[in-house]
């Protein structure tokens, strides 16, 4: 069996980095965020609000 890929990592802010900012944006707008490893890879779940509360 092959090696499992590493889960995505939240990188520290870097104003000079181009790209790789998506996870920080998702975590910033999500109410909840989780990464689960499974036998076929990983599952990333983000809960977001569809209306203002």
Secondary structure, 3 states (H helix, E strand, C coil): CCCCCCCCCCCCCCCCCCCCCHHHHHHHHCCEEEEEEECCEEEEEEECCCCCC
